[in-house]
Amino acid sequence: MGKFIYNSEVTVDFEDRLLAHLQLAIGTKLRRGESFFFSWKDNNAGGDGRSTVWMHPAVPIRFKFLGSRQVHINRSWVEALVQGANSQAGLAVIAEPAERAS
């Protein structure tokens, strides 16, 4: 389990594979100077709700991976995450789609 740390105040555990894909999707949006909502389902220890943060290029973020190996990137998943971030609802954690052949 890796950690997503936002503004040194919000820390969320995500599996390393998901975290790597979130890093690429979030980086794509912030590199363009675009702000957006990012939502996820809370773990059972913190209740069974959802959390949302407003992602802004000026706010520091950190991606801390538990493992040292690079994960294979599914471009279809990154594209789906970015597409979600482009919507009014914002970026949400979604299941990994099948990878399209290159």
C-alpha positions in Angstrom: 0.0 0.0 0.0 1.3 3.4 -1.0 0.3 6.7 0.2 -1.2 9.8 -1.4 -0.4 12.9 0.6 -2.1 16.1 -0.2 -1.0 19.5 1.3 0.6 17.6 4.2 -2.9 17.3 5.7 -4.6 14.5 3.8 -3.0 11.0 3.7 -4.8 8.2 1.9 -3.6 4.6 1.4 -3.9 3.2 -2.2 -2.5 0.0 -3.7 0.8 0.8 -5.5 -0.6 -0.1 -8.9 -3.6 2.2 -8.5 -1.4 5.0 -7.0 1.0 4.9 -10.1 -2.0 5.4 -12.4 -3.4 8.2 -10.3 0.0 9.9 -10.3 0.0 10.0 -14.1 -3.6 11.2 -14.4 -3.2 13.8 -11.7 0.2 14.9 -13.1 -1.3 15.3 -16.5 -4.0 17.6 -15.2 -1.8 19.7 -12.9 1.0 20.0 -15.6 -1.7 21.7 -17.7 -2.5 24.1 -14.8 -6.0 22.6 -14.4 -7.7 22.2 -11.1 -10.3 19.5 -10.4 -12.0 17.4 -7.7 -10.5 14.1 -6.7 -12.8 11.6 -4.8 -12.3 8.2 -3.3 -14.1 5.8 -1.0 -12.8 5.9 2.6 -11.6 2.7 4.2 -13.7 1.1 6.9 -11.5 2.4 9.7 -12.4 6.0 8.9 -16.1 5.3 8.3 -17.7 4.0 5.1 -18.1 7.3 3.4 -16.3 9.2 0.6 -13.8 12.0 0.6 -13.1 14.7 -1.9 -10.3 17.2 -2.3 -9.9 20.1 -4.7 -6.7 19.5 -6.6 -4.8 22.7 -7.5 -1.4 23.1 -9.1 -0.1 25.3 -6.2 -0.9 22.7 -3.5 2.0 20.2 -2.7 1.3 16.5 -3.3 3.3 13.4 -2.6 3.0 9.9 -3.9 4.8 7.4 -1.6 5.1 3.9 -2.9 5.6 0.9 -0.7 7.3 -1.2 -3.3 10.4 -0.3 -5.3 9.4 -1.8 -8.6 7.9 0.2 -11.4 4.4 -1.1 -12.3 3.3 -1.8 -15.9 1.1 1.2 -17.0 -2.3 0.5 -18.5 -2.7 3.6 -20.8 -6.5 2.8 -21.1 -6.7 3.3 -17.3 -4.8 6.5 -17.3 -7.0 7.9 -20.1 -10.2 6.9 -18.3 -8.9 8.6 -15.1 -8.0 11.8 -17.0 -11.4 11.7 -18.7 -13.1 11.5 -15.3 -11.0 14.4 -14.0 -12.2 16.4 -17.0 -15.9 15.9 -16.0 -17.9 18.0 -13.6 -17.8 15.2 -11.0 -14.0 15.1 -11.2 -11.5 12.3 -10.8 -12.7 9.2 -9.0 -11.0 5.9 -8.3 -12.3 3.4 -10.8 -11.6 -0.2 -11.6 -8.9 -1.0 -14.1 -10.3 -1.5 -17.6 -9.0 -4.0 -20.0 -5.8 -2.8 -21.7 -6.2 -1.9 -25.4 -3.7 -3.4 -27.8 -1.2 -0.9 -29.0 
